[in-house]
Amino acid sequence: MRVYTHRDCLAHDPGPMHAERPERLDAVVAALRPLPGLDWHEAPMATRAQLARLHDAAYVDRILDAEVVDSLRLDEDTVMSPGSANAALRAAGAGVAAVDWVLQAPGRRAFCAVRPPGHHALAATAMGFCLFNSIAVAAAHALEAHGLERVAIADFDVHHGNGTQDLFATDPRVLFLSSHQWPLYPGTGGLADNLPGHILNAPLPPGSGGREFLAAWREALLPTLDAFAPQLLLVSAGFDAHRLDPLAQLQVEAGDYAELTRDLLDIADRHAQGRVVSMLEGGYSLEGLAASSRAHVAALALD
């Protein structure tokens, strides 16, 4: 199994006391390094053309060509530093490279240990710590460069992946599945957003634990994923539903992520020749993030 990462992703610095800090990636990499059987690779940069499959070209240019001397605030939560553009290019490029690699042979899996996260980014808007929607860029690459007809995105970040949902709202080739706390930022992902067979959300009330988290997937989301029969499974792997996370109020444990990962792999094995690409999204307790990412990747790496 491959892990894609790059030191450029540490150079994105939204500022002191910001939740999406470089130490997050340090914690993930330190947690994964001892795991056996991981093949570490440097993430390449995405191209502007790859980003522009989904993002407005003018928006891509505005982000990549921004002159950032110290910091540039894009919204209340999203801040660029001088290293942010390269970090975002590496994050999106990791997903593209991982898709290219896993589609070369059956049974391949990859994890992208990158930042900034991406699943809130819209076609022409940065939001929620996200500049480019890396998981959506990876899905578009699978569709357009590899000719796939069915790609699924499973998003278990505690915040709804509104950007991903919006970018594929009219593309039935992509199935978007999300569990998330409700109500919570960004205020989307209610049942009214569902489009049968294409967009399916499973909102969870504050205080929900592993039992409720896994039940949402096993009773609602995974049957839809199985019926969709994806040719490739992508995962928006946010670990901020962990009970220690300061930005939400779910009570998920690291072992719950491992259980869900194994369930996802069963479906990928049936329909996608085991091909899975997982990308880091949120997770803001360093302890919870380290334990959860390790549990997730350890499950991914098992034969």
N, C-alpha and C positions, 0 to 999 in steps of 0.2 A: 504494500500500500504506500502511496506517495503522500507526502505533506509538502505543500507549497507555502513559502513564506519569504519575506525579504526585510532587511534592516531598514529600507526606505520607509516601511510602514510605521517605524518608530518615530520618524521625523515629523509626522503630523501631530502638532501640539496645540490643542484648542485653548490652552492656558491653565494656570494654577487653579486647583479645586474643581476642574471640569471632570465630570464622571467618565467621559470617554478618553482616558488618559493613556499614554504610551505603556505604562506599567501593566495594563491589561494584556497586551501581547507578550510582554516578558513573562507574565505568570502562565500564560497558555503554553508557550514554548518550553519553559522550565518543567511544566507538568508532563509534556509529551516526550521530552528527550529520553527519559529512561525506558520508554516502552519499546519492546523488541519488534523487529520486523518493519520499521518505518524507513522509507527511502526519502530523504530530505532533498528538496529542489528549490532553487531560487525562482521566485515568481517573475515572469517577464512583465513588461509594460503592455497594457492594452493599446491598440491604435485608436486614433480618432474615428476612423471608419467603423470599427467594432462598437465603440460607444454610440455612434450616430445611428446604429440600427434601431435604437429605442429613444435615445435622448436627442433633443433638438440640436442640430449642428451649431447653431449660434450659442446655445447654452454650454455645450462642450468647449467651444472656443473661449467663452467668458470665464469658465473655471480654470482652464489650463493656461490661459494667457494673462490671468489676473496678476497684477503687480502687488505683491504682498510684502511690505517692508517688515512689519512686526506681526500684525494680525488683521484679519478682515472678517467682520461678522456678517454672515449671510442671512441668518434669522436669529431668533432669541436663543436657540440652542446650538447652532451650527456655525463654527468658526474655522477659518483657514489660517494657517501659518505658512511661512516660506516653504516648508517641506510637504505641504498637504497635497499639492497637485501630483507629485511623483508617488506619494503614498496611495492616492486614489487610483492612479494608473496601475500600480503594482497589484492592488486589491482586485480590480477588474481583470487584469491580465492573468492573475492566478486562476480565476474561474475559467477563462478561455483556454488556458494551457491544460488545465485539469480535464476539461471536456475533450479536448483533442486526444489526450493520453488515454482516458478510460474507454473511448470509443474505438481504440485500435485493437482491443482484444477482450473477450468475455472475462468477467470476474474482477475487473479492475475497479478500485475504489480510491478516492483521493479526498484529502481534507485541506482546506485553504485557511491557514492561520494568518489572517491579514486584518488590517484596519486602515481606514475607517469602515464602519459597517455600511450597508447599502440599501436595506429593504424599504426605507421610507422615501428614498429619492424618487421624484416624479420626472416626467420627460424634460421639463424645463425649470425645475425647482429643487433646490437643496433643502432638506429639512431633517429634523430628528437625528442630528450628528452625521447625516449621510450626504455625500456629494454625488456619486454615481451609483446606480443600482446594480451592483456587481452580479448578484444571482440572476437578475433579469438579462444582463448582458451575456452571461454564460448560456442561458436558455435560448436567447436569440441566435447565438453562435451555433448551438446544436441544430436549430431549425434551418438556418440559412446556409451555413458552411457545410453541414453534414447531411442535410436533407431529411432529418427526422420528422415524423408526423405526430408524435405524441411525447411530450415532455411534461413531467410532473414536478412541482415545487412544493415540498413539505416545509412549513415554517412553524417552528415551535418557540420562537422568541415570545417573551411575555407581552410585547407590544405588537399590535397588528401591523402586518407588512402592507400598508396602504399603497405604497409606491408600486410594489410588485403586482398587487391586485389591479391597480389602475392601468399599468402598462399592458397587461394582457386581458383586459376586460372584454375585448372584442375579438380575441384570438382563441378559438376553441382547440387549437393544437396544444395549448398549455393548460394543465389543471393546476389550480392554486388551492392549497389546503392550509388552514391556519388555526392553531389554538392560541389563545391570548387572554389576558385579563380584561374584563369588561365590567365597569367603565375604566378607561385608562387612556393615556395618550396613544395614538393621535385622535381618538374619538370615532374611528371607523371600525368596521369589522363586525357589525351587528348582523343578526340573522336576515335583516332586510337586504343586505349586500349579496346574499347568496344567489348564484345562478346554477341551477341543477346540472350536475355533470361537468361543471367547468370552474366555478368559484364556490368554495364551501368553507365557512367559518364556524368555529366552535368556541364561542365566548365563555369564559370561566369567571365566576364571581370572586372577589377578593377573599382570601382565606382558603381557597381550594388547594388541596394537596395532591400527592402523587396518585392516589386512587382516582380522583376526579379527572386529573390530567390524562392518565392512561385510558380511562373510560371514554373520554371525549374522542380520543384517537381510535380506540378499538371499536366503539359502537357507531361512530358517525364518519370519521375521516378515512380510516383505513379501508373500510368496505368500498368507498368511492374510489380510492386509489387503486384497489385491486380490480374493480370493474373497468377503470380507464385503461389498464394494461400499458403503462408507460414503457417507452423504449429506453428512457434514461430517467433516473431519479436524481433531482437536485434537492439539497436540504439547506434551508436558512437556519443555521444552528446558533440561535441565541440562547444564552443560559441564564437570563435574568428572571426566569420563573423560579429559580432556586430560592429556598427559604431565607437565605442570608442577604439577598439582593436589596439594596437600599431604595431602588426606584419603583418597586412594585410590592404586592402583598400576596403572592402565591407562595405555596409551601412545598415545592417540588424538591426532591433529593437527587443527588448525583446518580444513584442507582436507578431512578425512574427514567433518566435520560438513556441509560444503557438498555433498559427494557424496551423503550420505544425504538431505539436504534435497531435492535434485533428484529422487532416487528417490521420495520421499514425494509430491512435487508431481506426478509422472507419474501416480500412482495417484489422487490427488485430482482431477486433470484428467479422468481416465476416468470416475469415479463420482460425484464431489461437485461438479461444475461448477467445479472449481478452488478451492473454498472451504476455507480453512485458517486456523485461529487457533493461534498458538504462544505459549506462556507461559514466562517465565524461571523455572527452578527453581534448581539448585545451580551451583557453580563458584566455587572459593575461591582460586585463583591469579588475581590481578588481570590479569596479562599473558595467561594462558591464556584467561580469561573474556572479555577484550576482543577478542582475536583470533578466538575461536570464535564469539562472538555476532555479530561483524561478518560472518564468513564465512556463517553461517546466515541472517542477515537479508538480506545481499546476494543470496543464492540465492533467498530468498523473493520479493524485490522484482523479480526478472527477469521480463519478460513471456514 
